[in-house]
Every structure is written in structure tokens, then in C-alpha cells.
Amino acid sequence: MKRSACRLLIGLAAITALSAHAEEPSWHQPHKPFRVYGNTYYVGTEGLSAILITSSQGSILIDGTLQCNAPLIEANIRALGLRVEDVRVILNSHAHSDHAGAIAELARASGAQVRASAAGARALMAGGNDPEDPLFGEALLYPPVAHVGVVADGGTVRVGDITLTAHYTPGHTPGSTSWTWRSCEQGRCLSMVYADSLAAISANGFRFSDDATHTHRAEDFRRSIATVAALPCNILMAPHPDAIDFMDKVAARNRGRQPDPLIDPHACQAYAAAAGLKLEARLVKEQQGHAAR
């Protein structure tokens, strides 16, 4: 897709609830790929994360960003001296277009299997057209992924000597999933976390509060926030890097700041605590009858 078409998609997204937690121009702004830690690399754009974890027997990619960013993601992988064709599995945080839009094309280009949570798999195969999504009716659609395998809550995905664990964290979407693994560098192994979005945003009229049809949304969301807070966490990544000031920390590290700003054992707890406050504020507004977004 040409850059002009990509900008059109960004413009459309700006009038939806998706604009509530991102600087849309950065979604398709190229960013030089870099090593996060050990065998974990950032291959996304300035404003949308795509994470590559490598092994001698192939790689795992988490998220694909926008549909029009597929060539950029592929170029970033190659810029690291790696092969797109060595991506064996593509995982997803949640099935919105800004994180899943390019997955169908990246799977085609690499031959990789695509795997997600049960609800996430259904949404990916529907191209994001999920009636249970809080943003249903406003979220942009994208090319459906033909085949998606399901990873159970607490299940693992292995390629070579790397193992990723799925943690279901529903709330932002029904299929939201956070991923954890270990990466080592010079004999020091750290707990890596790719925590899904915890933003309680929605289309007009949607309620996270319990109703007659959905009696579990608020409690599920609270449980997801607690799950993220409890994860073993040395380095935190998220689908929207600006949600955790990730690029600012990378820039500080590149300037030589020590200790490494990316290594923070309290990052997951802080991320979850901030999300919890926003969720409770949203629920209060709903109880007061406000059409909060």
C-alpha cells in the first residue's frame, strides 16, 4: 500500500476512539530497528511496536502494526541481518488494525504460523470485525488472517530454544493477551514482558460496567490489570510504546545513561496501577450515566 493510502488510514483512525491513546502520525513513521535485550529486537515503527525474538532455529514476531506497514516491518527485520523467512510464528497482543493489520501479509511473506488467544483468533480471522470488541463499529477493519492457532491461557509457544507464555488479559479487547519470555545477554537473563493495552476505551454507548448480557467485563478487566502487575518483569514493552515512555527510555540508553533505563523491575506494577486508576474512573462515569469513552 502506498504511503498516501497509509496516511488516509491514519486520518480515518483519528476520528475513532483509537485516537485516544496514540500519536497517529507516528504509527507509520519509520524507526531504525534495535536490540532491546539479548535476542529481543524492536522492529516496529515510532509509534507501534513489533517485537522479534530470535533463535538459531527461527524467530517469533509479536504484532504486525498497520496493514500498510508490512514492507517496513520486513525491511527492519532484514536491516538486522535477519531473514523474514525465518519467522516461524507470529503472535498478537490484540486484534485491532494498528497491531494486527499487517499480520496476514507478514504471514504470507514469511510462511509463519499465526497464533493468538481463543477470542483473539476469532477476531483475527474476521479481520477485526468482532461484535464483542468495545470499539466495535468504530475500529478499522483489515485483511482477515486465514488460519490462526489458539494458545491457551498459560500456554506456551516454542521456537528453538525460546519459549513464550501467553497470559490472557481481556479488557481492552476480549482477546487481549500479554506475553512473557526470558532473554539473556552476557550471561545475565531477564524477564521480558510484552503487556497488552490496558486502556478502557470504547465506541459510544459501550459500557465496561456489568449488564444483563455481560456480567463479567469489569471484573475481568480488574483481573487482567492484576495479572500484569504480578508478572515477573525486568523489561516492559507494550503495543503503543508511548504508553510506557519506551522510546524516551531507549533514547536515554543511547545517550549512555546508566543503569539501563529499560531495566525496571517495577515497570509492570506502575503500568498496571495507572491503568487501574483510569478504569475505576471510567466505571464511576458509567455509573453516573455519562457516555464515557
C-alpha positions in Angstrom: 0.0 0.0 0.0 1.3 3.4 -0.9 2.3 5.9 1.8 -0.6 8.2 0.8 -3.1 5.3 1.4 -1.4 4.7 4.7 -1.9 8.3 5.7 -5.6 8.0 4.7 -6.0 5.1 7.1 -4.3 7.1 9.8 -6.7 10.0 9.2 -9.7 7.7 9.4 -8.4 6.3 12.7 -8.0 9.8 14.1 -11.8 10.2 14.1 -12.3 6.9 16.0 -11.7 6.1 19.7 -8.4 4.6 18.6 -7.0 8.1 18.6 -7.4 8.3 22.4 -4.0 6.7 23.1 -1.6 7.3 20.3 0.0 9.9 18.2 -1.3 8.7 14.9 1.4 10.1 12.5 4.0 8.1 14.4 2.1 4.9 13.6 3.7 4.8 10.2 6.8 6.7 10.9 9.9 4.5 10.3 12.2 3.7 13.3 15.6 2.1 13.0 15.3 -1.4 14.4 17.4 -2.1 17.5 18.2 -4.7 20.1 16.1 -4.4 23.3 18.0 -7.0 25.2 19.7 -10.3 24.2 17.8 -11.9 21.4 14.8 -9.5 21.7 14.6 -6.8 19.0 12.3 -3.9 18.2 11.2 -3.9 14.5 8.2 -1.7 14.7 7.5 2.0 13.9 8.0 5.0 16.0 4.5 4.7 17.5 3.6 1.0 17.1 5.5 -1.9 18.5 6.5 -5.1 16.7 8.9 -7.3 18.7 11.1 -10.0 17.2 12.6 -12.8 19.4 15.3 -14.9 17.7 16.8 -18.3 18.0 19.1 -20.4 15.8 16.0 -22.4 14.6 13.8 -19.4 13.7 12.1 -16.3 15.2 8.9 -15.3 16.8 7.3 -12.0 15.9 4.7 -10.3 18.2 2.3 -7.9 16.4 2.5 -6.6 12.8 1.2 -3.0 13.2 -0.8 -1.4 10.4 -1.6 -3.2 7.1 0.4 -0.6 5.2 3.5 -1.1 7.5 4.2 -4.7 6.3 7.0 -3.7 4.0 8.5 -1.5 6.8 8.5 -4.4 9.3 10.1 -6.7 6.7 12.7 -4.1 5.9 13.5 -3.7 9.6 14.0 -7.4 10.1 16.4 -7.5 7.1 18.2 -4.5 8.4 19.2 -6.5 11.4 20.8 -9.1 9.1 17.9 -11.5 9.7 15.5 -13.2 7.3 11.8 -12.6 7.1 11.5 -16.2 6.0 13.0 -17.3 9.4 9.9 -16.0 11.3 8.2 -19.2 12.3 5.4 -17.9 14.4 3.5 -14.6 14.5 1.7 -13.7 17.8 -0.8 -10.9 18.5 -1.5 -8.8 21.5 -5.0 -7.8 20.4 -6.8 -7.8 17.1 -7.1 -4.1 16.3 -5.9 -2.8 13.0 -2.9 -0.9 14.5 -1.5 -4.2 15.8 -2.9 -6.8 13.6 -3.4 -5.1 10.2 -0.2 -6.4 8.6 -0.3 -9.9 10.1 -1.9 -11.6 7.1 0.7 -10.1 4.7 3.6 -10.9 7.1 2.4 -14.5 7.5 2.2 -14.8 3.7 5.7 -13.3 3.2 7.3 -15.4 5.9 5.3 -18.6 5.8 4.8 -18.3 9.6 2.0 -19.7 11.6 -0.2 -17.2 13.4 -1.3 -17.9 16.9 -3.4 -15.9 19.4 -5.9 -16.3 22.3 -9.2 -18.0 21.6 -11.1 -14.7 21.3 -8.2 -13.1 19.5 -8.0 -15.9 16.9 -11.7 -15.4 16.1 -11.2 -11.6 15.7 -8.1 -12.0 13.5 -9.9 -14.4 11.2 -12.7 -11.9 11.0 -10.4 -9.0 10.1 -11.2 -7.2 13.3 -15.0 -7.4 12.8 -15.7 -8.5 16.4 -19.1 -7.6 17.9 -17.7 -8.2 21.4 -15.0 -5.6 20.9 -15.5 -2.4 22.9 -14.6 -0.5 19.8 -17.0 -2.5 17.5 -18.4 -0.3 14.8 -15.6 2.2 15.0 -12.4 0.1 14.8 -11.0 -0.1 11.3 -11.1 -3.5 9.6 -8.1 -5.2 7.9 -7.4 -8.3 5.8 -8.5 -11.4 7.7 -5.9 -14.0 8.7 -6.9 -17.3 7.1 -5.6 -19.7 9.8 -5.0 -18.8 13.4 -4.0 -21.4 16.0 -5.2 -20.9 19.6 -2.8 -20.6 22.6 -4.5 -21.3 25.9 -4.2 -19.0 28.9 -0.8 -20.0 30.4 0.0 -21.9 27.3 3.4 -21.7 25.6 4.8 -21.2 22.1 8.3 -22.6 21.4 10.7 -22.0 18.5 14.2 -23.4 19.0 15.3 -22.5 22.5 12.9 -19.6 23.0 9.6 -20.1 24.9 6.9 -17.5 25.2 4.0 -17.8 27.6 0.5 -16.4 27.0 -1.3 -14.5 29.7 -5.0 -13.7 28.9 -5.6 -10.1 29.8 -9.1 -9.3 28.5 -10.5 -5.8 28.8 -9.2 -3.6 26.0 -10.5 -6.3 23.8 -11.9 -9.7 24.7 -8.9 -11.5 23.2 -6.2 -9.3 24.7 -3.1 -11.2 25.6 0.2 -10.4 27.3 3.3 -12.4 26.5 6.4 -13.2 28.7 9.7 -14.8 28.0 13.4 -14.7 29.1 16.2 -13.1 27.2 19.9 -13.4 28.1 22.9 -11.1 27.4 26.4 -11.8 28.6 25.2 -14.4 31.0 22.5 -12.2 32.5 18.9 -13.4 31.9 16.0 -11.1 32.3 12.2 -11.4 32.4 10.7 -9.8 29.3 7.1 -8.7 29.2 5.0 -7.5 26.3 1.9 -6.3 28.2 -1.1 -5.7 26.1 -3.0 -2.4 26.2 -5.0 -1.8 29.4 -6.9 1.2 28.1 -10.6 1.3 28.8 -11.7 3.0 25.6 -14.7 2.2 23.5 -17.2 3.2 20.9 -20.1 5.4 22.0 -22.6 3.6 24.2 -20.4 0.8 25.3 -20.2 0.0 29.0 -17.5 -1.8 30.8 -19.9 -2.0 33.8 -21.8 -5.2 34.1 -25.1 -5.5 32.3 -27.6 -8.3 31.8 -25.7 -9.7 28.9 -22.2 -9.2 30.1 -21.8 -9.8 33.8 -18.0 -10.1 33.9 -16.4 -7.2 32.0 -15.4 -5.0 34.9 -14.1 -8.0 37.0 -12.3 -9.5 34.0 -10.6 -6.1 33.4 -9.6 -5.8 37.0 -8.2 -9.3 37.0 -6.2 -8.5 33.8 -4.6 -5.5 35.5 -3.7 -7.6 38.5 -2.2 -10.2 36.2 0.1 -7.7 34.5 1.1 -6.2 37.9 2.1 -9.7 39.1 4.2 -10.7 36.1 8.0 -11.3 36.6 9.1 -8.1 34.9 12.6 -6.7 34.2 11.9 -5.1 30.9 8.4 -3.9 29.9 7.2 -3.5 26.3 3.7 -2.5 25.1 1.9 -2.3 21.8 1.9 1.5 22.0 5.5 2.4 23.1 4.3 5.9 24.1 2.1 4.4 26.8 5.2 3.5 28.8 7.6 6.2 27.5 9.5 3.4 25.9 11.2 5.5 23.2 12.3 8.1 25.7 14.0 5.3 27.7 15.6 4.0 24.5 16.9 7.5 23.7 18.3 7.8 27.2 20.0 4.5 27.0 21.5 5.5 23.6 23.0 8.6 25.3 24.7 6.3 27.8 22.5 6.6 30.8 23.3 4.0 33.4 21.8 1.9 34.8 19.9 0.9 31.6 16.6 2.8 31.7 14.8 -0.1 30.1 15.5 -2.4 33.0 12.9 -1.6 35.7 11.5 -4.3 37.9 8.6 -2.0 38.9 7.6 -1.1 35.4 4.7 -3.6 35.1 3.3 -2.6 38.5 3.4 1.0 37.6 1.8 0.4 34.2 -1.0 -1.7 35.9 -1.5 0.8 38.7 -2.1 3.7 36.2 -4.5 1.6 34.2 -6.4 0.6 37.3 -7.0 4.2 38.2 -8.3 5.0 34.8 -10.5 2.0 34.7 -12.1 2.9 38.0 -12.6 6.5 36.9 -14.3 5.2 33.8 -16.6 2.9 35.8 -17.6 5.8 38.0 -18.6 7.9 35.0 -20.6 5.0 33.6 -22.5 4.7 36.9 -23.2 8.4 36.8 -24.8 8.0 33.4 -22.0 9.6 31.4 -21.3 8.3 27.9 -17.6 8.0 28.7 -15.0 6.9 26.1 
